Amino acid sequence: MNTLRAVIQSDTPLIKQYADLAAFSKMEWCGRHRVDFKRYTYDQMADPAIHPAWQKVRSLVREVCRYMDEGGAWLWQTDADYFVTDMTLAGKDALTRLLAEYPDVNAIIGCDENGINSGSWLLRACAVNI
């Protein structure tokens, strides 16, 4: 079954105060819906010399490896300044329905007027995504 298992946030020092507030909103949402929350601070990331935009990919790969043995596990990568404002169960239910609609898809990422927007995206925890 397709299940959202974790929300991942990767921080940068430039927006630490926003990141702290955003992390609180995600921890609240995750606690209500029994979803793991993993926060990577800039100091915890493997190579601080790499631009933060690429650090979140590296931290997400770590989490994919962590959840890969759970069939159908999905991870939600969010930017450090992304706030979860819908604390209702409907939010998780909507995600579960969305994931069920695309059984052969391994990643879902949005776009806006600037092209791909990696501020919030979903990734299946599977070998293809490593």
C-alpha positions in Angstrom: 0.0 0.0 0.0 1.2 3.5 -0.8 1.8 5.3 2.5 3.4 8.6 3.4 6.0 7.6 6.0 8.2 10.6 6.5 8.5 14.4 6.0 12.0 15.6 5.5 13.3 19.1 5.9 16.8 20.3 5.0 17.9 23.6 6.5 20.3 26.4 5.5 21.8 28.8 8.0 20.5 31.8 6.0 16.9 31.2 7.0 17.4 29.4 10.4 14.6 31.4 12.1 12.1 30.5 9.4 13.3 26.9 9.4 12.8 26.6 13.1 9.2 27.8 12.8 8.5 25.6 9.7 10.0 22.5 11.5 7.6 23.1 14.4 4.6 23.1 12.0 5.8 19.9 10.3 6.5 18.2 13.7 2.9 19.0 14.7 1.4 17.7 11.5 3.6 14.5 11.6 2.7 13.8 15.2 -1.0 14.1 14.5 -0.8 11.7 11.6 1.8 9.2 12.8 4.3 10.2 10.1 8.1 10.4 10.9 9.8 13.8 10.7 13.5 14.1 9.9 15.2 17.5 9.9 18.7 17.9 8.5 20.5 21.0 9.6 23.2 22.4 7.4 25.9 21.2 9.9 24.5 17.7 9.8 24.7 17.3 6.0 27.4 15.3 4.5 29.3 18.1 2.7 28.7 21.7 3.8 30.6 22.8 0.6 27.7 21.7 -1.6 25.0 24.2 -2.3 21.9 23.7 -0.1 19.7 23.0 -3.1 21.8 19.8 -3.7 22.1 19.0 0.0 18.4 18.2 0.2 18.8 15.7 -2.6 21.6 14.0 -0.6 19.6 13.9 2.6 16.6 12.5 0.7 18.7 9.7 -0.7 19.7 8.8 2.8 16.1 8.6 3.8 15.1 6.6 0.8 17.7 4.0 1.9 16.3 4.0 5.4 12.7 3.3 4.3 13.3 1.2 1.2 12.5 -2.1 2.8 8.9 -0.9 3.5 7.0 -1.6 0.3 5.1 1.5 -0.8 6.7 4.0 1.5 6.7 7.6 0.3 8.7 10.5 1.5 7.7 14.2 1.4 10.7 16.5 0.9 10.0 20.1 1.9 12.0 23.3 1.8 13.2 24.7 5.1 10.7 27.6 4.8 7.8 25.4 3.8 5.0 25.6 6.4 2.3 22.9 6.9 -0.9 24.8 7.6 -3.6 22.1 7.2 -3.3 20.0 10.3 -6.4 18.0 9.5 -6.4 14.3 8.6 -7.8 15.3 5.2 -4.3 16.5 4.2 -2.8 13.0 4.7 -5.9 11.3 3.2 -5.5 13.5 0.1 -1.8 12.5 -0.2 -2.7 8.8 0.2 -5.4 9.1 -2.6 -2.9 10.9 -4.8 -0.2 8.2 -4.3 -2.8 5.4 -5.0 -3.7 7.0 -8.3 -0.2 6.6 -9.6 1.0 3.1 -8.7 3.8 3.1 -11.3 5.2 6.6 -10.5 8.2 7.0 -8.3 8.4 10.8 -7.9 5.8 13.6 -7.9 7.2 17.2 -8.3 5.3 20.4 -9.0 6.0 23.3 -11.3 5.2 26.9 -11.5 5.9 29.8 -13.8 9.6 29.3 -13.3 9.6 25.6 -14.2 10.2 22.8 -11.8 9.6 23.7 -8.2 11.4 21.4 -5.7 10.1 23.2 -2.6 7.7 20.3 -1.9 7.9 17.0 -3.6 7.1 13.3 -3.1 9.5 10.4 -3.6 8.9 6.7 -3.4 11.4 4.9 -1.2 12.7 2.5 -3.8 16.0 1.5 -5.5 15.1 3.5 -8.6 15.4 6.7 -6.6 18.9 6.2 -5.2 
